[in-house]
Amino acid sequence: MAGAAAKARPHRRELRSMSIELAALRIGFIGAGRVAQTLALAFDRANLNVAAFYNRGSDAAQRLGSRVPSARPMPHAQHVVDDCDVLFLTVSDDAILPVCRDLRWEPRHRVVHCSGATELTALDHAKSSGAVTGGFHPMQMFANPDVALEGLRGCTVGIEADPDFRRDLERLATSIGCEPLALPAGVRALYHASAYYVGPFLIALLKEGVELWKSFGASEADALRAMMPLLRGTVAAVLDGGLANGMGGCVARGDVGTILKHLEALDERFPSSGALYRELALRNVPLGIERGTLSAGRAAAIENLLLRTRTK
């Protein structure tokens, strides 16, 4: 234990010196929506200087101002740029390039967008003025800033920048309890698309399940109450054993009869859900084989059933 504690001390000293360095920077936000509201408060709680922000609409601006009272609302985005060192462009993805292009930048600026899919070329106008640019994308749902804030600890932040600034952004992520992930150039769209499979698309799958429950009289709340333990158990199983070993169910068991019953029930009342079921079940087959519980013969029978009945 003493040896482990001794090894940890330099890391704690590094974090303390990092906090001092970051605290000297004036951080500004252009766009005061849910991402800005979450990050601004996270930075503020980490004793960083969130100095100013701008938003076209008053409602979001008031919400950010109430969360971080020390940050000054500005009447124009350029005023935030003039007042701050690190600028977060927390606007919609399509607005990043035109917003950046409409502002005057200096070499002292560090300009960051929080889009997962947008390449850093959207910030080229700032870069051409000598500013340093980067991407800082937390892999988190921002539907509710308070919920998102609680989920930041341990959250991965995809970071792209030149090496020196990348290290600064990595330390910024660490200061709010996140795990930095260095992204190579040109992969942002794929990286961002991957997050949808466990974010918005997962909600779409939950919606499919809820609709089936509603068909036999349950409410959305009833369905979600029943499904959440299963969802948590699924995640726990994957964390424990990996993707293939974490998967149970009729495909993994090779239970062709149960799959046929599912398809018949879905096709009779919910054909579109039956089509989605087939696509997902086909993706389960290789995992069942990898898990070692699905034989080649049973896998072929399941695939044949799913494909043979696909057009019905």
N, C-alpha and C positions, 0 to 999 in steps of 0.2 A: 504493500500500500504506500509506504514512504517513497519507494522508487517511482510509482505512478504519479504521486503528488508532485514529486520533483520535476518529472517530465512535463506536467501540466503547467507549472509556473511560468515558463517562457511564453506559453500561449496566452495566458492571462495578461502578462505584461504587454504582449503585442496588441491585444484587444484594447488595453487602456491607452496606449500610444496612438492606436488607430482612432479611437474616439476623440482624442484631443485634436488630431489632424482634421477629421471630418467636421468637428464642431466649429472649426474656423470658416467653413464654407457657408455661403448664403444660398439656400435652396429655394427655387421658385417653381411654381406650377402654372402652366398655361392650359386651361381646361380644369374645371373643378368638379368633375363627375365622380362616380363611385370609386374608380381606381385612385384618383387624386385624393379623395377623402380618406381612403384607407391608408395609402402610403404616407400622406402628410402627417397623420396622427401617429403612425408607426415611427417615422423619423423623429417626430417631436418627443415621443416617449423614450427614444434612444438618445435624448439630449442633443439632437442635431438642430440646426438653425433653419427652420422653415420660415423664410422671411416674407414672402409675398406670393400672390396668386392673382390670376385673372380668369374670368368666365363671362361669356356673353350674356347668359341668363342669370337672373338674380337668385333664383331658388337654390341652385347648386352652390353658388357662391356663398350664400348665407349658411348653408349646411357645413361647408368646409370651414368658414370663419368661426362657426360655433364650436367645431371640433378642435381647432387650433387657433385660439384667440390671439396669439402673438403674431400670427401671419397677417400681413396687411393686404386687404383687397385693393387692387389697382384698377384705374379706369380704362387702361389700355394694355394689351399684351406687351407692347414695347417697353412700358414702364417696368414690368417684371424683368424683362431682359436686361434693362439698364441697371436694375437694382441688385441682381443676383449673379452668382458664379456658376451654379449648376442649374440648368433649366430642364424640367421634365415636361415634354409635350404630351400631356394626357388628354388628347383629343381623339376623335374617331380615326380609324385607320386611313380612310380616304382624305381626311383633312390634314394629315401630318405634313405632306409635301407643300400644299399651298400655305399653310400657317407658317411653316419654316421659311418659305420663300418670301413672305410678306414682312419679315422682321430683319432688323439690322443686327449683325453679329460682330463680335470682336474676337481676337485670338485668345483672350482670357476665358472665354466661355467654354463650358462643357455641356453639350446639348444631347439629351437622351429622349428616346421615345419608348413607350411601354407596349408597343404592338408585338404580338407573337409572330405574325406572318409578314410584316412589312420589312423590306430590306433597308439597310442603312443608307442606301442611295437617296432615300426620301429626305435625308438631312444634308445632302450635298451642298445646298446653298450656304448653310452655316459653315460647312467644312471649307468651302472656297474662300470664306472670309477669315480663315485661320483657326476657327473653333475646332475643338475635339468632339467627336460624335460617338454615340454608343446606343445599344439596345439593352433594355432592362425589363424583362417580361416575367412577372410572377405567374407560375402555373397554379392559378387559384380562380375560383368563381367569385365574381364581384357583384352578385345580385343584391347583396346587403352589406354595406361597408362594415357594420359591427361584426357580422358573422365572418366576413373575409379577414378582418383584423385578427380575430381569434385563431383563424386557420393559417396565418402567416408563419408561425413558428414551425420550422421543418419543411416549409414549402420550397420547392425548387424555383430558382430564378434563372431563366435563360439569358445569358449575357454575351454580347458581341461588341467588341471594340478593339482598337489597337492595343498591344500588350500593356503599356503603362496605364492607360485609362481602364482597361479591363480589370487590372488588379484593384484600382480604386473602386470600381463598381462591385467587384467581388467583396471587398471589405464593407462597402455600403450594405450589400445584401446580408452579410454576416452580422452587421450591427443591429439588424431588426430580426435576427433569429432565423433567417432563411439560408438555404443551401445553394450556393452559386454553381451554375453549370455553364462552362464555356462553349459557345456555339460557333462552329466554323462558318465562314461566309457562304451564302447561297443555299442554306438548308432551312431557313426560317419557316417557309410555308409548310414543309413536311413536318418539322418539329411542332408547329402550331396545330396542324391537322391531327397529329397523334393525340394531342390533349383532348380533342373533341370526343374520342372514343370513350374516355372515362369522365367526361364532363357533360356537355349538352346532349350527346348521343345516349349516354347512360340515362339521363332524365327522359329521353324519348322512349327508351325501353321500359322504364318504370311506368310511363304513361300507358304503354301497351298492356302491361300487366294489370294496372288499375282498371282499364276499360273492361277487361275480362271479368274482374271481380264485380264491377258495376252491373254486369249482365245478369248476375244472380243475386242482386239486391244489396250488395255492400256499398258503402260510401267510399269516397277517396281516402278519407281519414282512416276508415277500417282497413282498407287495402294496404295503405302505407304502414300502418301500425304492425300489420302482419309481415310485411315484406322487409322492414328495416333490420330485424334480427337476422334474416336470411342473407341480406346484403352484407351486413357486418361479418357474418360467419364466412361468407365467400371471400371477402377481403382478407380475413384472418387466415383462412386456409391457403390462399395464394402467398401471403407473406411467410407462412410457415414452410410450405413445400414447393413453391414455384407454380408456374401456370398449369402445367400438365398434372402434377400431383395434387394441386388444389382443386381440381375439377371433379365433381361427382355428377350424378344424374344418369338418365337412361341411355344417352349416347355413349358415355364412358363405360357403362355396364354392358353395352351391346344389346339392349332390350328393345328389339325390333317391334314387338307387340305393343309396348307402351307408346312408342313413337307413332305407330299407325293410329292408335286411339286419339292421340293429340291432334294429328292431322285431320282425321275425320271430324272431330268436334270443331276445330277451327275452320275448316273449309265449309262446313255447313252454315255457320253463322258469321264468321269473320274472315272472309277469303284473303284480304290483304294481310291480316295477321298470320294466316297460314303461309303466305309467300315469304314473309319475314322469318318465320320459324324455320322454314326450309333453308334459307340462306345461312342463318346462324348455326343450325344443326350441322350443316356441311362443314362449317369452320371448326366445329367441335370434334369432328372425326379424327383429324391428325393428332389432336391433343389426347384423345382416348388411346390411340395407338402408342403414342409416346409414353403415356402413363403406364402402359402394360396391361391394362384391363380390357382392351378391345382387340379381339383377334382380327386377323386379316379377312377371314371369311365373314365375320359379323360386320366389319367395316364396309365390305363390299355390298352386303345385304342392305345396310342402312343407306348407303349412297344410292343404290338402285331404287329403293323406296322413295327417297326424297326427290330424285331426278325424274322417276317414272310418273309420279303424281304431281309434278310441278305445274303442269298446264291446266289441271282440273280446276 
